[in-house]
């Protein structure tokens, strides 16, 4: 089992910055991806950014150039640096880890609220 704990959410003014962290514990072998998703009220959960095995990174078009995803060398934590935040970035942000298995093992954190408002 893998446990994911997010931190770093909060209230920020438009144009501000926030850093999110996701700490993983448990057996983290055969990582396929580590990433961040978000869900705004009344909307479906969507990809924000993810690091795929091998190191490639995917970003949602809406956050390219503003958000940066990274992880620690031990691959037990993933981070999201968010700059130039906009009100439309307001959402609950979730950490997600996918591990190889048959079927694939998918783990989600409990989420952290990010609110961008003046």
Secondary structure as GFF3:
##gff-version 3
##sequence-region A 1 118
A	DSSP	beta_strand	2	7	.	.	.	ID=ss1
A	DSSP	beta_strand	10	12	.	.	.	ID=ss2
A	DSSP	beta_strand	18	26	.	.	.	ID=ss3
A	DSSP	beta_strand	31	39	.	.	.	ID=ss4
A	DSSP	beta_strand	46	52	.	.	.	ID=ss5
A	DSSP	beta_strand	57	59	.	.	.	ID=ss6
A	DSSP	beta_strand	67	71	.	.	.	ID=ss7
A	DSSP	beta_strand	77	82	.	.	.	ID=ss8
A	DSSP	three_ten_helix	87	89	.	.	.	ID=ss9
A	DSSP	beta_strand	91	99	.	.	.	ID=ss10
A	DSSP	beta_strand	105	108	.	.	.	ID=ss11
A	DSSP	beta_strand	112	116	.	.	.	ID=ss12
###
